[in-house]
């Protein structure tokens, strides 16, 4: 994770966490458990470049696909 983008990546992780939680009616605790099982937040950090150019519906679709794959 490039240090110069750290603030932007952290913001994106928070944004995606809130977006995902709202879309799936999850508590913070449920989301953190999902992250523990799937590595979702590191995935978001790795996907920062494409995500910051994508709208929320596209991000949510990509995250849903990642989570389904990680839990399969």
Phi and psi restraints in degrees (range 20) as a CNS / XPLOR table:
assign (resid 1 and name C) (resid 2 and name N)
       (resid 2 and name CA) (resid 2 and name C) 1.0 -63.5 20.0 2
assign (resid 2 and name N) (resid 2 and name CA)
       (resid 2 and name C) (resid 3 and name N) 1.0 129.5 20.0 2
assign (resid 2 and name C) (resid 3 and name N)
       (resid 3 and name CA) (resid 3 and name C) 1.0 -61.3 20.0 2
assign (resid 3 and name N) (resid 3 and name CA)
       (resid 3 and name C) (resid 4 and name N) 1.0 -34.4 20.0 2
assign (resid 3 and name C) (resid 4 and name N)
       (resid 4 and name CA) (resid 4 and name C) 1.0 -66.6 20.0 2
assign (resid 4 and name N) (resid 4 and name CA)
       (resid 4 and name C) (resid 5 and name N) 1.0 -20.3 20.0 2
assign (resid 4 and name C) (resid 5 and name N)
       (resid 5 and name CA) (resid 5 and name C) 1.0 -101.6 20.0 2
assign (resid 5 and name N) (resid 5 and name CA)
       (resid 5 and name C) (resid 6 and name N) 1.0 7.2 20.0 2
assign (resid 5 and name C) (resid 6 and name N)
       (resid 6 and name CA) (resid 6 and name C) 1.0 -54.0 20.0 2
assign (resid 6 and name N) (resid 6 and name CA)
       (resid 6 and name C) (resid 7 and name N) 1.0 -48.0 20.0 2
assign (resid 6 and name C) (resid 7 and name N)
       (resid 7 and name CA) (resid 7 and name C) 1.0 -61.4 20.0 2
assign (resid 7 and name N) (resid 7 and name CA)
       (resid 7 and name C) (resid 8 and name N) 1.0 -40.3 20.0 2
assign (resid 7 and name C) (resid 8 and name N)
       (resid 8 and name CA) (resid 8 and name C) 1.0 -68.6 20.0 2
assign (resid 8 and name N) (resid 8 and name CA)
       (resid 8 and name C) (resid 9 and name N) 1.0 -40.2 20.0 2
assign (resid 8 and name C) (resid 9 and name N)
       (resid 9 and name CA) (resid 9 and name C) 1.0 -67.1 20.0 2
assign (resid 9 and name N) (resid 9 and name CA)
       (resid 9 and name C) (resid 10 and name N) 1.0 -43.4 20.0 2
assign (resid 9 and name C) (resid 10 and name N)
       (resid 10 and name CA) (resid 10 and name C) 1.0 -61.1 20.0 2
assign (resid 10 and name N) (resid 10 and name CA)
       (resid 10 and name C) (resid 11 and name N) 1.0 -43.9 20.0 2
assign (resid 10 and name C) (resid 11 and name N)
       (resid 11 and name CA) (resid 11 and name C) 1.0 -58.7 20.0 2
assign (resid 11 and name N) (resid 11 and name CA)
       (resid 11 and name C) (resid 12 and name N) 1.0 -43.7 20.0 2
assign (resid 11 and name C) (resid 12 and name N)
       (resid 12 and name CA) (resid 12 and name C) 1.0 -64.1 20.0 2
assign (resid 12 and name N) (resid 12 and name CA)
       (resid 12 and name C) (resid 13 and name N) 1.0 -40.8 20.0 2
assign (resid 12 and name C) (resid 13 and name N)
       (resid 13 and name CA) (resid 13 and name C) 1.0 -61.8 20.0 2
assign (resid 13 and name N) (resid 13 and name CA)
       (resid 13 and name C) (resid 14 and name N) 1.0 -42.9 20.0 2
assign (resid 13 and name C) (resid 14 and name N)
       (resid 14 and name CA) (resid 14 and name C) 1.0 -65.3 20.0 2
assign (resid 14 and name N) (resid 14 and name CA)
       (resid 14 and name C) (resid 15 and name N) 1.0 -43.4 20.0 2
assign (resid 14 and name C) (resid 15 and name N)
       (resid 15 and name CA) (resid 15 and name C) 1.0 -61.4 20.0 2
assign (resid 15 and name N) (resid 15 and name CA)
       (resid 15 and name C) (resid 16 and name N) 1.0 -47.0 20.0 2
assign (resid 15 and name C) (resid 16 and name N)
       (resid 16 and name CA) (resid 16 and name C) 1.0 -66.9 20.0 2
assign (resid 16 and name N) (resid 16 and name CA)
       (resid 16 and name C) (resid 17 and name N) 1.0 -39.9 20.0 2
assign (resid 16 and name C) (resid 17 and name N)
       (resid 17 and name CA) (resid 17 and name C) 1.0 -59.2 20.0 2
assign (resid 17 and name N) (resid 17 and name CA)
       (resid 17 and name C) (resid 18 and name N) 1.0 -46.3 20.0 2
assign (resid 17 and name C) (resid 18 and name N)
       (resid 18 and name CA) (resid 18 and name C) 1.0 -66.9 20.0 2
assign (resid 18 and name N) (resid 18 and name CA)
       (resid 18 and name C) (resid 19 and name N) 1.0 -40.7 20.0 2
assign (resid 18 and name C) (resid 19 and name N)
       (resid 19 and name CA) (resid 19 and name C) 1.0 -60.4 20.0 2
assign (resid 19 and name N) (resid 19 and name CA)
       (resid 19 and name C) (resid 20 and name N) 1.0 -48.8 20.0 2
assign (resid 19 and name C) (resid 20 and name N)
       (resid 20 and name CA) (resid 20 and name C) 1.0 -65.6 20.0 2
assign (resid 20 and name N) (resid 20 and name CA)
       (resid 20 and name C) (resid 21 and name N) 1.0 -44.5 20.0 2
assign (resid 20 and name C) (resid 21 and name N)
       (resid 21 and name CA) (resid 21 and name C) 1.0 -59.7 20.0 2
assign (resid 21 and name N) (resid 21 and name CA)
       (resid 21 and name C) (resid 22 and name N) 1.0 -43.2 20.0 2
assign (resid 21 and name C) (resid 22 and name N)
       (resid 22 and name CA) (resid 22 and name C) 1.0 -67.1 20.0 2
assign (resid 22 and name N) (resid 22 and name CA)
       (resid 22 and name C) (resid 23 and name N) 1.0 -43.2 20.0 2
assign (resid 22 and name C) (resid 23 and name N)
       (resid 23 and name CA) (resid 23 and name C) 1.0 -65.2 20.0 2
assign (resid 23 and name N) (resid 23 and name CA)
       (resid 23 and name C) (resid 24 and name N) 1.0 -29.9 20.0 2
assign (resid 23 and name C) (resid 24 and name N)
       (resid 24 and name CA) (resid 24 and name C) 1.0 -113.3 20.0 2
assign (resid 24 and name N) (resid 24 and name CA)
       (resid 24 and name C) (resid 25 and name N) 1.0 13.2 20.0 2
assign (resid 24 and name C) (resid 25 and name N)
       (resid 25 and name CA) (resid 25 and name C) 1.0 47.7 20.0 2
assign (resid 25 and name N) (resid 25 and name CA)
       (resid 25 and name C) (resid 26 and name N) 1.0 56.1 20.0 2
assign (resid 25 and name C) (resid 26 and name N)
       (resid 26 and name CA) (resid 26 and name C) 1.0 -109.1 20.0 2
assign (resid 26 and name N) (resid 26 and name CA)
       (resid 26 and name C) (resid 27 and name N) 1.0 149.0 20.0 2
assign (resid 26 and name C) (resid 27 and name N)
       (resid 27 and name CA) (resid 27 and name C) 1.0 -79.7 20.0 2
assign (resid 27 and name N) (resid 27 and name CA)
       (resid 27 and name C) (resid 28 and name N) 1.0 167.4 20.0 2
assign (resid 27 and name C) (resid 28 and name N)
       (resid 28 and name CA) (resid 28 and name C) 1.0 -60.9 20.0 2
assign (resid 28 and name N) (resid 28 and name CA)
       (resid 28 and name C) (resid 29 and name N) 1.0 -41.8 20.0 2
assign (resid 28 and name C) (resid 29 and name N)
       (resid 29 and name CA) (resid 29 and name C) 1.0 -61.5 20.0 2
assign (resid 29 and name N) (resid 29 and name CA)
       (resid 29 and name C) (resid 30 and name N) 1.0 -43.1 20.0 2
assign (resid 29 and name C) (resid 30 and name N)
       (resid 30 and name CA) (resid 30 and name C) 1.0 -62.7 20.0 2
assign (resid 30 and name N) (resid 30 and name CA)
       (resid 30 and name C) (resid 31 and name N) 1.0 -41.0 20.0 2
assign (resid 30 and name C) (resid 31 and name N)
       (resid 31 and name CA) (resid 31 and name C) 1.0 -64.8 20.0 2
assign (resid 31 and name N) (resid 31 and name CA)
       (resid 31 and name C) (resid 32 and name N) 1.0 -43.1 20.0 2
assign (resid 31 and name C) (resid 32 and name N)
       (resid 32 and name CA) (resid 32 and name C) 1.0 -63.6 20.0 2
assign (resid 32 and name N) (resid 32 and name CA)
       (resid 32 and name C) (resid 33 and name N) 1.0 -36.2 20.0 2
assign (resid 32 and name C) (resid 33 and name N)
       (resid 33 and name CA) (resid 33 and name C) 1.0 -66.0 20.0 2
assign (resid 33 and name N) (resid 33 and name CA)
       (resid 33 and name C) (resid 34 and name N) 1.0 -41.5 20.0 2
assign (resid 33 and name C) (resid 34 and name N)
       (resid 34 and name CA) (resid 34 and name C) 1.0 -61.5 20.0 2
assign (resid 34 and name N) (resid 34 and name CA)
       (resid 34 and name C) (resid 35 and name N) 1.0 -42.8 20.0 2
assign (resid 34 and name C) (resid 35 and name N)
       (resid 35 and name CA) (resid 35 and name C) 1.0 -61.8 20.0 2
assign (resid 35 and name N) (resid 35 and name CA)
       (resid 35 and name C) (resid 36 and name N) 1.0 -41.0 20.0 2
assign (resid 35 and name C) (resid 36 and name N)
       (resid 36 and name CA) (resid 36 and name C) 1.0 -61.2 20.0 2
assign (resid 36 and name N) (resid 36 and name CA)
       (resid 36 and name C) (resid 37 and name N) 1.0 -39.8 20.0 2
assign (resid 36 and name C) (resid 37 and name N)
       (resid 37 and name CA) (resid 37 and name C) 1.0 -77.3 20.0 2
assign (resid 37 and name N) (resid 37 and name CA)
       (resid 37 and name C) (resid 38 and name N) 1.0 -30.6 20.0 2
assign (resid 37 and name C) (resid 38 and name N)
       (resid 38 and name CA) (resid 38 and name C) 1.0 -115.1 20.0 2
assign (resid 38 and name N) (resid 38 and name CA)
       (resid 38 and name C) (resid 39 and name N) 1.0 -17.3 20.0 2
assign (resid 38 and name C) (resid 39 and name N)
       (resid 39 and name CA) (resid 39 and name C) 1.0 70.1 20.0 2
assign (resid 39 and name N) (resid 39 and name CA)
       (resid 39 and name C) (resid 40 and name N) 1.0 35.8 20.0 2
assign (resid 39 and name C) (resid 40 and name N)
       (resid 40 and name CA) (resid 40 and name C) 1.0 -62.6 20.0 2
assign (resid 40 and name N) (resid 40 and name CA)
       (resid 40 and name C) (resid 41 and name N) 1.0 -45.3 20.0 2
assign (resid 40 and name C) (resid 41 and name N)
       (resid 41 and name CA) (resid 41 and name C) 1.0 -65.9 20.0 2
assign (resid 41 and name N) (resid 41 and name CA)
       (resid 41 and name C) (resid 42 and name N) 1.0 -40.9 20.0 2
assign (resid 41 and name C) (resid 42 and name N)
       (resid 42 and name CA) (resid 42 and name C) 1.0 -62.4 20.0 2
assign (resid 42 and name N) (resid 42 and name CA)
       (resid 42 and name C) (resid 43 and name N) 1.0 -35.2 20.0 2
assign (resid 42 and name C) (resid 43 and name N)
       (resid 43 and name CA) (resid 43 and name C) 1.0 -60.0 20.0 2
assign (resid 43 and name N) (resid 43 and name CA)
       (resid 43 and name C) (resid 44 and name N) 1.0 -44.6 20.0 2
assign (resid 43 and name C) (resid 44 and name N)
       (resid 44 and name CA) (resid 44 and name C) 1.0 -62.7 20.0 2
assign (resid 44 and name N) (resid 44 and name CA)
       (resid 44 and name C) (resid 45 and name N) 1.0 -41.4 20.0 2
assign (resid 44 and name C) (resid 45 and name N)
       (resid 45 and name CA) (resid 45 and name C) 1.0 -61.3 20.0 2
assign (resid 45 and name N) (resid 45 and name CA)
       (resid 45 and name C) (resid 46 and name N) 1.0 -43.7 20.0 2
assign (resid 45 and name C) (resid 46 and name N)
       (resid 46 and name CA) (resid 46 and name C) 1.0 -66.4 20.0 2
assign (resid 46 and name N) (resid 46 and name CA)
       (resid 46 and name C) (resid 47 and name N) 1.0 -30.0 20.0 2
assign (resid 46 and name C) (resid 47 and name N)
       (resid 47 and name CA) (resid 47 and name C) 1.0 -95.0 20.0 2
assign (resid 47 and name N) (resid 47 and name CA)
       (resid 47 and name C) (resid 48 and name N) 1.0 12.2 20.0 2
assign (resid 47 and name C) (resid 48 and name N)
       (resid 48 and name CA) (resid 48 and name C) 1.0 -53.2 20.0 2
assign (resid 48 and name N) (resid 48 and name CA)
       (resid 48 and name C) (resid 49 and name N) 1.0 -48.0 20.0 2
assign (resid 48 and name C) (resid 49 and name N)
       (resid 49 and name CA) (resid 49 and name C) 1.0 -55.4 20.0 2
assign (resid 49 and name N) (resid 49 and name CA)
       (resid 49 and name C) (resid 50 and name N) 1.0 -55.0 20.0 2
assign (resid 49 and name C) (resid 50 and name N)
       (resid 50 and name CA) (resid 50 and name C) 1.0 -69.6 20.0 2
assign (resid 50 and name N) (resid 50 and name CA)
       (resid 50 and name C) (resid 51 and name N) 1.0 -34.5 20.0 2
assign (resid 50 and name C) (resid 51 and name N)
       (resid 51 and name CA) (resid 51 and name C) 1.0 -64.7 20.0 2
assign (resid 51 and name N) (resid 51 and name CA)
       (resid 51 and name C) (resid 52 and name N) 1.0 -36.6 20.0 2
assign (resid 51 and name C) (resid 52 and name N)
       (resid 52 and name CA) (resid 52 and name C) 1.0 -72.0 20.0 2
assign (resid 52 and name N) (resid 52 and name CA)
       (resid 52 and name C) (resid 53 and name N) 1.0 -8.6 20.0 2
assign (resid 52 and name C) (resid 53 and name N)
       (resid 53 and name CA) (resid 53 and name C) 1.0 -105.4 20.0 2
assign (resid 53 and name N) (resid 53 and name CA)
       (resid 53 and name C) (resid 54 and name N) 1.0 2.1 20.0 2
assign (resid 53 and name C) (resid 54 and name N)
       (resid 54 and name CA) (resid 54 and name C) 1.0 -112.1 20.0 2
assign (resid 54 and name N) (resid 54 and name CA)
       (resid 54 and name C) (resid 55 and name N) 1.0 145.2 20.0 2
assign (resid 54 and name C) (resid 55 and name N)
       (resid 55 and name CA) (resid 55 and name C) 1.0 -75.7 20.0 2
assign (resid 55 and name N) (resid 55 and name CA)
       (resid 55 and name C) (resid 56 and name N) 1.0 167.2 20.0 2
assign (resid 55 and name C) (resid 56 and name N)
       (resid 56 and name CA) (resid 56 and name C) 1.0 -56.1 20.0 2
assign (resid 56 and name N) (resid 56 and name CA)
       (resid 56 and name C) (resid 57 and name N) 1.0 -43.6 20.0 2
assign (resid 56 and name C) (resid 57 and name N)
       (resid 57 and name CA) (resid 57 and name C) 1.0 -60.0 20.0 2
assign (resid 57 and name N) (resid 57 and name CA)
       (resid 57 and name C) (resid 58 and name N) 1.0 -40.1 20.0 2
assign (resid 57 and name C) (resid 58 and name N)
       (resid 58 and name CA) (resid 58 and name C) 1.0 -67.7 20.0 2
assign (resid 58 and name N) (resid 58 and name CA)
       (resid 58 and name C) (resid 59 and name N) 1.0 -40.1 20.0 2
assign (resid 58 and name C) (resid 59 and name N)
       (resid 59 and name CA) (resid 59 and name C) 1.0 -62.1 20.0 2
assign (resid 59 and name N) (resid 59 and name CA)
       (resid 59 and name C) (resid 60 and name N) 1.0 -47.5 20.0 2
assign (resid 59 and name C) (resid 60 and name N)
       (resid 60 and name CA) (resid 60 and name C) 1.0 -61.8 20.0 2
assign (resid 60 and name N) (resid 60 and name CA)
       (resid 60 and name C) (resid 61 and name N) 1.0 -40.2 20.0 2
assign (resid 60 and name C) (resid 61 and name N)
       (resid 61 and name CA) (resid 61 and name C) 1.0 -62.5 20.0 2
assign (resid 61 and name N) (resid 61 and name CA)
       (resid 61 and name C) (resid 62 and name N) 1.0 -45.0 20.0 2
assign (resid 61 and name C) (resid 62 and name N)
       (resid 62 and name CA) (resid 62 and name C) 1.0 -64.4 20.0 2
assign (resid 62 and name N) (resid 62 and name CA)
       (resid 62 and name C) (resid 63 and name N) 1.0 -41.4 20.0 2
assign (resid 62 and name C) (resid 63 and name N)
       (resid 63 and name CA) (resid 63 and name C) 1.0 -67.6 20.0 2
assign (resid 63 and name N) (resid 63 and name CA)
       (resid 63 and name C) (resid 64 and name N) 1.0 -42.2 20.0 2
assign (resid 63 and name C) (resid 64 and name N)
       (resid 64 and name CA) (resid 64 and name C) 1.0 -57.8 20.0 2
assign (resid 64 and name N) (resid 64 and name CA)
       (resid 64 and name C) (resid 65 and name N) 1.0 -45.4 20.0 2
assign (resid 64 and name C) (resid 65 and name N)
       (resid 65 and name CA) (resid 65 and name C) 1.0 -60.7 20.0 2
assign (resid 65 and name N) (resid 65 and name CA)
       (resid 65 and name C) (resid 66 and name N) 1.0 -43.7 20.0 2
assign (resid 65 and name C) (resid 66 and name N)
       (resid 66 and name CA) (resid 66 and name C) 1.0 -61.8 20.0 2
assign (resid 66 and name N) (resid 66 and name CA)
       (resid 66 and name C) (resid 67 and name N) 1.0 -47.6 20.0 2
assign (resid 66 and name C) (resid 67 and name N)
       (resid 67 and name CA) (resid 67 and name C) 1.0 -63.5 20.0 2
assign (resid 67 and name N) (resid 67 and name CA)
       (resid 67 and name C) (resid 68 and name N) 1.0 -43.9 20.0 2
assign (resid 67 and name C) (resid 68 and name N)
       (resid 68 and name CA) (resid 68 and name C) 1.0 -58.6 20.0 2
assign (resid 68 and name N) (resid 68 and name CA)
       (resid 68 and name C) (resid 69 and name N) 1.0 -44.5 20.0 2
assign (resid 68 and name C) (resid 69 and name N)
       (resid 69 and name CA) (resid 69 and name C) 1.0 -65.6 20.0 2
assign (resid 69 and name N) (resid 69 and name CA)
       (resid 69 and name C) (resid 70 and name N) 1.0 -39.5 20.0 2
assign (resid 69 and name C) (resid 70 and name N)
       (resid 70 and name CA) (resid 70 and name C) 1.0 -70.5 20.0 2
assign (resid 70 and name N) (resid 70 and name CA)
       (resid 70 and name C) (resid 71 and name N) 1.0 -28.7 20.0 2
assign (resid 70 and name C) (resid 71 and name N)
       (resid 71 and name CA) (resid 71 and name C) 1.0 -91.2 20.0 2
assign (resid 71 and name N) (resid 71 and name CA)
       (resid 71 and name C) (resid 72 and name N) 1.0 -8.8 20.0 2
